[in-house]
Amino acid sequence: MWRHLRAEPACSGRTCDRYAKMKLRETHLVRLSQEVFDVCILGGGINGAVSAASLAARGVRVALVDKGDFAGATSQASSNLAWGGIKYLETFELELVRKLCRARNRLSLAYPSTVEPIGFYMVRPKGFRHARFLMWVGTWLYWFVGGCFTKAPRLLSNKRIEQEEPIIDTECATGGIEYFDAFLHDNDARFVWNFVRGALDWGAVAANYVEVTRAARDASGVFHLAARDNISGRDIDVHARVVVNACGPFADVVNAQLGIETKHKHLLSKGVHLVVRQLTPSRRVLTFFADDGRLFFMIPMGPRTCIGTTDTPSETVETEPTPEDRHLVLRNINLRLKIQVPLTERDIIAERCGVRPLAVLKDKGQPGAVADWAHLSRRHVIECTGNVLTIFGGKITDCLNVGEEVFAIVQRLGIAPPFPEARWYGEPPPSVRDEFLRQASLMKLDAMTPKASSESLSKRLWRRYGGEAIGLLESIREDPRNAELLIENAEYVRCEIEQAARREMVVKLEDFLRRRSKIAMVVSKEILRNAEGLEEACEILFGEEAKAKLEEYFTPKV
Ligand SMILES: Cc1cc2nc3c(=O)[nH]c(=O)nc-3n(C[C@H](O)[C@H](O)[C@H](O)COP(=O)(O)OP(=O)(O)OC[C@H]3O[C@@H](n4cnc5c(N)ncnc54)[C@H](O)[C@@H]3O)c2cc1C
């Protein structure tokens, strides 16, 4: 059955079982050690999440574990773009661009309310390495390679830039070009979660904060995976016929632990974004060339602007933004904007930092010059060693292809799915959306939209929850206070938090504030600490543990 039609009514404030979220994870922890799975997926970033959804929808028995929270690593640190990679035209990776454009088009068609078309307003600096005409030709080539799917590119004079985007300093510019791609309206991590939720609805067994440390294979070919619940410290044994290593930048370490030899490995590239106040009301990605010649973006993020990114080699997976990273991002943006007072560290509301796992062949060695580094390919590779698949590299944009490829390989390994043709991604059909909108309009939902919201409540609930949003309407009908904002500026209403408590495996406050929602990206920690509704939100999420979870969140990590 179509998963989005199985919308359970959300619980209302007073009737909600406040411990349901513990039940969800606990139940899955027990099942993890009791069943023998066809496939166990390690890592719940985008690649693990799509693999789980693609396999579970087809009836494959799937386990999915992540050593931290789902999307807690690279998949929460992206630029939120679904894009064809125009910059790879420079390295003549036409085939990669064609594939990424097709992947972008497919995502946009499957998720029309989440993956939104957006203009990239690219400014050409004086003395740039490519002539304006060449860039103009390049954007048209990009448009053709992308199947003419987006709006066509537009040439910009300095005068037009000044009229349309007065914040851009045109002194050092020689016009520009607007071309079109797409972006994830809510957040990359939320996008990932929706695949995990889909996999759960199709019967997958999943748990966050479960780390796999070792594996052995018995005579019948079944893997015995030794795992640890990182919350309770308990050991768990998971049994599966096939293992998918979707640990992103950790994949090489995990393969070493599992004793798996591969031809590929990862090189890591660190990327930092800074979130600041909204710098321009326009819904475009302002696109500049940074001092080192790389593309550099100002991306809309709800009521804020996200600036970045850096692209520097990293030896380690766990990284934090350094003062140099912040300086680099702020310097690059201050040089290109007309703002009276330049942005400083004090203007930073939140930071996003992660490492890109870049797939390279082991015998190709380390990249030497910086230019080689920036030009390393962003393609993905799935390598199969016996019954272990490792997913190397890739982009969120390409996630549907990863899901399909993993499914095809698992089939080749002898796992026969009962529903090979089942659809595993995409928003519910228009008939479900129309029914949601009809019910929302009958109860005058949009009149309840909290003041200062950037869009109507019905639009937002539909985008975030698809068919599950029908259950939220039921909750608001029961008690209109469920349509109230709990935390100012956060754009999350009470019934959404109750839904998260029940259905979204929130273990720590950060899971909700940073990944199920993007509250921690748009409201600074200082403001959050004093936010009136935060305690109530915590009680809904954690019941008696609310105080401890609040403290855990605000205690600086050492
Ligand atoms: C700065 C930046 C900007 C980017 N921008 C874009 C963009 O705009 N568009 C785009 O398409 N792509 C973008 N990307 C690329 C994209 O974000 C990544 O390719 C993608 O998120 C990688 O996902 P993943 O699932 O492979 O890895 P991850 O998201 O890192 O997931 C791996 C998971 O494995 C878990 N794990 C590790 N070890 C274990 C273990 N032993 N047991 C269990 N679990 C384990 C980790 O906890 C982690 O959650 C960007 C990347 C960066 C860094």
The ligand as a MOL file (V3000), in Angstrom:
LIG
                    3D

  0  0  0     0  0            999 V3000
M  V30 BEGIN CTAB
M  V30 COUNTS 53 58 0 0 0
M  V30 BEGIN ATOM
M  V30 1 C 30.1180 21.2880 2.6610 0
M  V30 2 C 29.3790 20.2830 1.8120 0
M  V30 3 C 28.4500 20.7320 0.8900 0
M  V30 4 C 27.7560 19.8050 0.1160 0
M  V30 5 N 26.7720 20.2700 -0.7070 0
M  V30 6 C 26.0550 19.3930 -1.4190 0
M  V30 7 C 24.9540 19.8610 -2.1830 0
M  V30 8 O 24.6270 21.0440 -2.1630 0
M  V30 9 N 24.2560 18.9640 -2.9040 0
M  V30 10 C 24.5830 17.6390 -2.9130 0
M  V30 11 O 23.9210 16.8980 -3.6210 0
M  V30 12 N 25.5880 17.1530 -2.1700 0
M  V30 13 C 26.3270 18.0020 -1.4110 0
M  V30 14 N 27.3360 17.5500 -0.6200 0
M  V30 15 C 27.6680 16.1110 -0.6380 0
M  V30 16 C 26.7490 15.3190 0.2580 0
M  V30 17 O 26.4070 16.0310 1.4150 0
M  V30 18 C 27.4110 14.0040 0.6570 0
M  V30 19 O 27.8920 13.3540 -0.4780 0
M  V30 20 C 26.4400 13.0710 1.3500 0
M  V30 21 O 25.7910 13.7300 2.4040 0
M  V30 22 C 27.1810 11.8440 1.8730 0
M  V30 23 O 26.2290 11.0210 2.4950 0
M  V30 24 P 26.6170 9.6220 3.0840 0
M  V30 25 O 25.3570 8.9470 3.4490 0
M  V30 26 O 27.5310 8.9170 2.1660 0
M  V30 27 O 27.5140 9.9530 4.3810 0
M  V30 28 P 27.0930 10.5270 5.8060 0
M  V30 29 O 25.9880 11.4880 5.7220 0
M  V30 30 O 28.3450 10.9980 6.4620 0
M  V30 31 O 26.5420 9.2510 6.5730 0
M  V30 32 C 27.3740 8.2390 7.0470 0
M  V30 33 C 26.8100 7.7620 8.3690 0
M  V30 34 O 27.5010 6.5760 8.7750 0
M  V30 35 C 27.4840 6.5430 10.1910 0
M  V30 36 N 28.4990 5.6070 10.6680 0
M  V30 37 C 29.8330 5.7370 10.6120 0
M  V30 38 N 30.4390 4.6680 11.1670 0
M  V30 39 C 29.4570 3.8120 11.5600 0
M  V30 40 C 29.4510 2.5340 12.2080 0
M  V30 41 N 30.5820 1.9170 12.5480 0
M  V30 42 N 28.2570 1.9610 12.4930 0
M  V30 43 C 27.0900 2.5890 12.1590 0
M  V30 44 N 27.0580 3.8010 11.5560 0
M  V30 45 C 28.2200 4.4100 11.2460 0
M  V30 46 C 27.7630 8.0050 10.5720 0
M  V30 47 O 27.3540 8.2860 11.8810 0
M  V30 48 C 26.9790 8.7590 9.5060 0
M  V30 49 O 25.7140 9.1980 9.9500 0
M  V30 50 C 28.0280 18.4220 0.2200 0
M  V30 51 C 28.9660 17.9800 1.1580 0
M  V30 52 C 29.6160 18.9010 1.9680 0
M  V30 53 C 30.5710 18.4220 3.0170 0
M  V30 END ATOM
M  V30 BEGIN BOND
M  V30 1 1 1 2
M  V30 2 1 2 3
M  V30 3 2 2 52
M  V30 4 2 3 4
M  V30 5 1 4 5
M  V30 6 1 4 50
M  V30 7 2 5 6
M  V30 8 1 6 7
M  V30 9 1 6 13
M  V30 10 2 7 8
M  V30 11 1 7 9
M  V30 12 1 9 10
M  V30 13 2 10 11
M  V30 14 1 10 12
M  V30 15 2 12 13
M  V30 16 1 13 14
M  V30 17 1 14 15
M  V30 18 1 14 50
M  V30 19 1 15 16
M  V30 20 1 16 17
M  V30 21 1 16 18
M  V30 22 1 18 19
M  V30 23 1 18 20
M  V30 24 1 20 21
M  V30 25 1 20 22
M  V30 26 1 22 23
M  V30 27 1 23 24
M  V30 28 2 24 25
M  V30 29 1 24 26
M  V30 30 1 24 27
M  V30 31 1 27 28
M  V30 32 2 28 29
M  V30 33 1 28 30
M  V30 34 1 28 31
M  V30 35 1 31 32
M  V30 36 1 32 33
M  V30 37 1 33 34
M  V30 38 1 33 48
M  V30 39 1 34 35
M  V30 40 1 35 36
M  V30 41 1 35 46
M  V30 42 1 36 37
M  V30 43 1 36 45
M  V30 44 2 37 38
M  V30 45 1 38 39
M  V30 46 1 39 40
M  V30 47 2 39 45
M  V30 48 1 40 41
M  V30 49 2 40 42
M  V30 50 1 42 43
M  V30 51 2 43 44
M  V30 52 1 44 45
M  V30 53 1 46 47
M  V30 54 1 46 48
M  V30 55 1 48 49
M  V30 56 2 50 51
M  V30 57 1 51 52
M  V30 58 1 52 53
M  V30 END BOND
M  V30 END CTAB
M  END
